Amino acid sequence: MNNKNNQNPVTVGVDTGKSQLDIYIRPLDIYFSVSNDEKGVQEAIKQIKKHKPERIAIEATGRLEHLFIMSCSKAKLPFVVANPAHIKKFAGAIGRLAKTDKLDAQLIAHYGEAIKPALSELKPEALQQMSDLLARRRQLIEMQTMEKNRRQIMPKKVSRLITPVLTVLGKQIEKVDQMLLKLIAVCPEYQSKFDIIHSVPGIGKVVTFSLLSDMPELGYLTNKQAAALIGVAPINRESGAYQGQRKIKGGRHKIRTVMFMAMMSAIQCNPVFKSTYERLLSTGKAKKTALIACVRKMIVIVNSMVRDGAQWNPNIAG
């Protein structure tokens, strides 16, 4: 049985799990599960291709769906990376309350068929390229910093030899930045997110690149999850009568590091973060604690902006 024998176009819904993909094909009423690994995904692609779907809708998780959508892209299958918030609202609109893996796959397929969201042009392989370029940029910045430090302590005759090296490093950093911008420009979804994140005063290109490549979940998480993911959410340390001080722990340190640097700039040029920082200091908070709180506020604001597709608005952000 295939698409030619049906008047209605075929829509596939994929519910993503850490170890499993649950797949429902509508209106053929076909349901099956595969493991979320190379072997399972290839089996799913093989089965789906037989029915020539008009749209394959998969709920975004940030990372768990990457293998599947990369395989869809290679197989030239039309896919949509759907916002979980939109699917949840759709479930509420049709009165769907029950929740199982199969029902979730059916719901996603129904959402794809009824709403017909625009096909995604997301290119997951670009995420790896961005990550590699950012790693190279960090290496170049580190070398540049070391050379600048050496130039300060070396005699003039020797320091002159360092200047050409700094020039080369500066050009290499600029070249990497241009390559990153080109990667983003070829994908409307990346470009849209880039414009939203970069609209926040204090967030420069490097932070924006880092969030795009190392935190693709942005916009699909709750604000608490976003803060925890980069490691700026305070963790409880309580047991019985023991009441420990809450501290940040874990998270993606690469993102956290660049966001701390961005916040140093933001508290100078962004009135929202400046007022928050000064208010916390006035209550007796340590500078580091106040800075962490501001970074937490920044990631929460950015996550909400990406989720809502809205650029910086100081009135709402404040």
Secondary structure, 3 states (H helix, E strand, C coil): CCHHHCCCCCEEEEEECCCEEEEEEECCCEEEEEECCHHHHHHHHHHHHCCCCCEEEEECCCCCCHHHHHHHHHCCCCEEEECHHHHHHHHHHCCCCCCCHHHHHHHHHHHHHHHCCCCCCCCHHHHHHHHHHHHHHHHHHHHHHHHHHHHHHCCHHHHHHHHHHHHHHHHHHHHHHHHHHHHHHCCHHHHHHHHHHHCCCCCCHHHHHHHHHHCCCCCCCCHHHHHHHCCCCCECCEECCEECCCECCCCCHHHHHHHHHHHHHHHHHCHHHHHHHHHHHHCCCCHHHHHHHHHHHHHHHHHHHHHHCCCCCHHHHC
